[in-house]
Amino acid sequence: MVDRVKAVVHLDHLLHNFQAVKDIHQDKRVMAVVKADAYGHGAVETARYLEKNSCDFFAVTDMLEGIELREAGIQSPILIFGKTSPNHAKHLHDYHLIQTVDGYDYAQSLNQEKMDIDIHIILDTGMSRFGIYCHQDKDHDKTVKEIEKILDLTHLHMGGIYTHFALADENKDADTDHQYKMFIDVISTLEKHDYQLGIKHCSNSASTIKFPLHQLDMVRTGIAMYGYPPVHQEKLFLPVMEVFAKVISIRDLLPGDGISYGWTFRVEKPMRIASIAIGYADGYFRIFSGKDYFVFNKHKLPILGRVCMGITMVDVGNVDIQVGDEVEIFGLHKSLESMAETAQTISYELLTNMRKSRVKFIYQT
């Protein structure tokens, strides 16, 4: 069956959410994070729409994601969060990509390629992923000296400096405040030494909403822009993606019949079930077996038995549903957060696992 699974991406919802972030702090620049194919929504399509509607800064994971946006016509600055091999310095230069630098050794290796490259420096103030280590006050002087060495390199052009909060979406405000202090102390010292640091940024989706005093020059919005702010907020954020799958079979079962692999569900009384054309190969996790539901015309259709590779069975009861109808997997009438809780994961993982090779994406404005 053609178009067995489809994802509808509401670009107007995307813009609404982006504007909601801008409205929180109107005097700040907003970076749209479109890494991991825009959290599964389609980086090219989302970036094009946002750039046409006042977004002027993007972020990606790696060089290839940045090149994809450039070749799609995106003109705004693009920051690479990850690391690019110095062997690809020419691509950073030719495509005008901004490279994150996490220490002097890496910066020097880029500089040795003798190509002008724009950079942002990252400080590790507590995330412990990568960046110039500065977790405590005792790290301050060493951090400042290392950054000064980077800023003195000939071919690297400083465009900004940032850090990333590890706990902004949890009830550990003191730890976020400490990370912010480490970051600000380093910035203050460097500016006293007359260094121009460019754009200073530290706020992700959670801290943009929760910590209004930590905004600096620019905020970064990722998951909130796609409709799922990770902390409580007053503004309305709209889900950007809806996923639907088609009914491919309807059948009546009798007591004693088993459903799906392993017969983990056995029929106790006559029931009507439907087979839905989505499974774990499409991004609908096997852990949802017997725990989740789909929605059709406001009716909940419980999952029966194990989720298969490309099919999931549901109880349709007396619902007026036919082969070829579409059920909602998640979106406007089915909470992605509730699914994430069931799967013991986060909304990010569910969104980024929708398989574009098997799911038809439709963009609506």
C-alpha positions in Angstrom: 0.0 0.0 0.0 1.4 3.3 -1.1 2.1 5.9 1.7 1.5 3.4 4.4 3.0 5.8 7.0 3.1 9.6 6.7 4.4 12.4 8.8 2.8 15.8 8.5 5.1 18.6 9.5 3.3 21.8 10.3 5.7 24.6 9.4 3.3 27.2 10.7 3.5 25.5 14.2 7.3 25.6 13.9 7.3 29.3 13.2 4.8 29.8 16.1 7.1 28.0 18.5 10.2 29.9 17.2 8.4 33.2 17.7 7.3 32.1 21.2 11.0 31.7 22.1 11.8 35.1 20.6 9.0 36.7 22.6 10.4 35.5 25.9 13.4 37.7 25.3 12.8 40.1 22.5 16.2 41.7 22.5 18.1 38.4 22.1 19.1 36.6 18.9 17.7 33.1 18.5 19.6 30.2 17.1 17.5 27.4 15.6 19.0 24.1 16.3 18.4 21.8 13.3 20.9 19.0 14.1 19.9 15.4 13.5 17.8 16.4 10.5 16.0 19.0 12.6 15.2 16.4 15.3 13.6 14.2 12.6 11.5 17.0 11.0 13.7 17.6 8.0 16.6 20.1 8.3 16.4 21.6 4.8 12.7 22.2 4.8 12.6 23.6 8.3 15.7 25.8 7.9 14.4 27.2 4.6 11.1 28.1 6.2 12.6 29.6 9.3 15.2 31.7 7.3 12.3 33.1 5.2 10.7 34.1 8.5 13.4 36.0 10.3 15.6 33.3 11.7 19.3 34.2 11.0 21.4 31.6 12.8 21.4 27.8 12.7 23.3 25.0 14.4 24.1 21.5 13.3 26.0 18.5 14.6 28.7 18.1 11.9 30.1 19.4 8.7 28.0 17.3 6.4 24.8 18.6 8.0 26.1 22.1 7.5 27.1 21.5 3.8 23.6 20.1 3.2 22.0 23.4 4.4 24.4 25.5 2.3 23.8 23.4 -0.8 20.1 23.9 -0.2 20.6 27.6 -0.3 20.7 28.6 3.4 22.7 31.8 3.7 22.6 32.4 7.5 25.5 31.6 9.8 25.7 27.9 10.7 27.5 26.7 13.8 28.9 23.1 13.9 28.5 21.8 17.5 30.8 18.8 16.9 34.4 18.5 15.7 35.6 18.5 12.1 38.8 16.9 11.1 41.5 19.4 10.1 41.7 17.5 6.8 38.4 19.1 6.0 39.3 22.6 6.8 38.8 23.6 3.2 35.2 22.6 3.4 34.7 24.8 6.5 36.3 27.7 4.7 34.5 27.2 1.3 31.1 26.6 2.8 31.5 29.4 5.4 30.7 27.1 8.3 31.5 28.1 11.9 33.5 25.5 13.7 33.3 24.8 17.4 36.8 24.7 19.0 37.2 22.8 22.2 40.9 23.4 23.1 44.2 24.9 21.9 45.5 21.6 20.4 42.5 21.3 18.1 42.6 25.0 17.3 46.2 24.8 16.4 45.6 21.8 14.1 43.0 23.8 12.2 45.2 26.9 12.1 48.0 24.9 10.5 45.8 24.3 7.5 46.3 28.0 6.7 42.7 28.7 5.8 40.6 31.4 7.3 38.0 29.7 9.5 35.3 31.2 11.7 35.1 29.7 15.2 33.1 29.6 18.4 34.9 28.4 21.5 33.1 26.0 23.9 33.7 25.8 27.6 33.0 22.7 29.5 31.5 24.1 32.7 29.9 20.8 33.9 28.5 18.9 30.9 31.7 16.9 30.7 31.3 16.1 27.0 33.9 18.3 25.5 35.2 21.8 25.6 37.8 23.6 27.6 37.6 22.3 31.1 36.4 24.8 33.7 34.3 23.2 36.4 35.6 25.0 39.4 37.2 28.4 40.3 40.6 26.8 40.4 40.3 26.0 36.7 39.7 29.7 35.8 43.3 30.9 35.2 44.3 27.9 33.1 41.1 28.2 31.0 41.7 31.9 30.3 45.3 31.3 29.2 44.2 28.5 26.9 41.6 30.7 25.3 44.0 33.6 24.9 46.4 31.2 23.0 43.5 30.3 20.7 42.6 33.9 20.1 46.1 34.7 19.0 46.1 32.1 16.2 46.3 33.8 12.8 43.7 31.9 10.7 41.0 31.4 13.2 38.4 34.2 13.5 36.6 34.4 16.8 32.8 34.7 16.3 31.5 33.6 19.7 31.9 31.6 22.9 29.5 29.3 24.6 28.8 26.6 27.1 26.0 24.0 27.6 23.9 23.5 30.7 23.6 19.9 31.9 20.7 20.3 34.4 18.6 23.2 33.2 15.6 21.0 32.8 15.9 19.5 36.3 15.3 20.9 39.8 18.9 21.6 40.4 19.0 25.3 39.8 22.1 25.8 42.0 24.2 23.6 39.6 23.0 25.6 36.6 23.8 28.9 38.4 27.3 27.5 39.1 27.9 26.6 35.4 26.8 30.1 34.5 29.1 31.7 37.0 32.1 29.7 35.6 31.2 30.8 32.1 30.7 34.5 33.0 33.9 34.7 35.1 36.0 33.5 32.2 34.3 35.9 29.8 34.7 38.9 32.2 38.5 38.2 32.5 39.0 37.9 28.8 37.1 41.1 28.1 39.2 42.9 30.8 42.2 41.7 28.7 40.6 43.5 25.7 39.7 40.4 23.8 36.6 40.6 21.5 34.7 37.4 22.0 31.8 37.9 19.6 28.4 36.3 20.4 28.1 34.9 24.0 25.5 32.1 24.4 24.6 29.4 26.9 20.9 29.0 27.0 19.2 25.9 25.6 15.4 25.4 25.3 15.1 24.7 29.1 17.2 27.5 30.3 15.7 30.0 27.8 12.4 29.5 29.6 13.6 28.8 33.1 16.6 31.1 33.6 15.8 34.6 32.1 18.9 36.1 33.6 21.2 33.7 31.8 20.4 34.8 28.2 23.5 36.8 27.2 23.5 37.7 23.4 21.8 34.7 21.9 19.6 31.7 23.0 19.5 28.3 21.4 16.2 26.6 20.7 15.9 23.0 19.8 13.2 20.7 21.3 11.0 23.6 22.3 10.9 24.8 18.7 9.5 21.5 17.7 6.7 21.7 20.2 8.0 20.1 23.4 9.5 22.5 25.9 11.3 20.5 28.5 10.2 22.6 31.4 6.9 24.3 32.5 6.1 27.4 30.6 3.2 29.8 30.2 3.3 30.2 26.4 1.6 27.7 24.2 3.9 25.5 22.1 2.4 23.4 19.3 3.5 19.9 18.2 5.1 20.4 14.8 4.9 16.7 13.6 1.9 14.4 13.3 2.4 10.8 12.3 -0.4 8.7 10.7 -0.4 5.1 9.5 -3.0 3.2 7.4 -5.3 0.4 8.3 -4.3 -2.5 6.1 -6.6 -5.3 7.5 -9.6 -5.7 9.8 -10.6 -9.1 11.2 -12.8 -10.7 13.8 -11.2 -13.0 16.3 -12.6 -15.6 18.6 -11.8 -16.6 22.2 -8.5 -18.5 22.3 -6.9 -16.8 19.3 -3.4 -15.4 19.8 -2.2 -12.1 18.4 1.3 -11.4 17.0 4.6 -13.0 17.8 4.7 -15.1 21.0 0.9 -14.8 21.5 1.5 -12.4 24.4 -2.1 -11.4 24.0 -4.8 -14.1 23.9 -8.4 -13.3 23.0 -10.9 -13.9 25.8 -14.1 -12.8 24.1 -15.0 -12.1 20.4 -13.2 -9.0 19.3 -12.5 -6.9 16.2 -8.9 -5.9 15.5 -7.1 -3.9 12.8 -3.6 -4.3 11.5 -1.9 -0.9 11.2 1.0 -0.3 8.7 3.7 0.8 11.2 6.3 -1.0 13.2 9.7 -0.7 14.8 11.4 -0.4 11.4 9.5 2.8 10.9 10.4 4.2 14.3 7.5 2.9 16.4 9.4 1.1 19.2 8.8 -2.5 20.1 8.6 -1.5 23.7 5.1 -0.1 23.0 3.8 -3.6 22.7 0.6 -3.9 24.7 1.3 -0.5 26.4 0.3 2.2 23.9 -2.6 3.2 21.7 -3.4 4.9 18.4 -6.2 7.4 17.8 -9.0 7.4 15.3 -11.8 10.0 15.3 -11.2 10.6 19.0 -11.3 6.9 19.8 -8.3 5.2 21.5 -7.3 2.0 19.9 -5.2 -0.1 22.3 -2.1 -1.9 21.0 -2.6 -5.7 21.1 0.4 -8.1 21.4 3.9 -7.4 20.1 4.7 -4.6 17.7 6.1 -6.1 14.5 8.7 -4.8 12.1 6.1 -3.0 9.9 2.7 -3.8 11.4 1.0 -3.2 14.7 -2.4 -4.7 15.8 -5.0 -2.7 17.7 -8.4 -3.3 19.2 -11.0 -1.3 17.2 -14.1 -2.6 19.1 -17.2 -1.1 17.5 -15.4 1.9 16.0 -16.5 2.7 12.4 -13.1 2.2 10.8 -12.3 0.7 7.3 -9.2 -0.6 5.5 -7.4 2.5 4.0 -8.3 4.8 6.9 -5.5 6.5 8.8 -4.9 6.4 12.5 -2.9 8.9 14.4 0.3 7.6 16.0 1.1 10.9 17.7 0.5 14.5 17.1 -2.3 16.9 17.9 -4.6 14.3 19.6 -2.0 12.0 21.0 0.7 13.2 23.4 4.3 12.4 22.4 5.3 13.0 26.0 3.1 10.2 27.2 4.7 7.9 24.7 8.1 8.8 25.9 7.1 8.1 29.4 5.8 4.7 28.4 9.0 3.9 26.5 11.1 5.3 29.4 12.9 7.7 27.1 12.5 11.3 25.9 10.6 13.0 23.1 13.9 13.7 21.3 14.5 10.0 20.7 11.0 9.3 19.4 11.2 12.2 16.9 14.6 11.4 15.6 13.8 7.8 15.0 11.1 8.3 12.4 12.6 6.5 9.3 12.5 8.8 6.3 13.3 5.9 4.1 9.9 4.3 5.1 7.8 7.4 6.1 6.5 9.9 3.6 7.0 13.5 4.9 4.5 16.2 4.0 5.2 19.8 4.7 2.3 22.2 5.4 2.2 25.9 6.0 
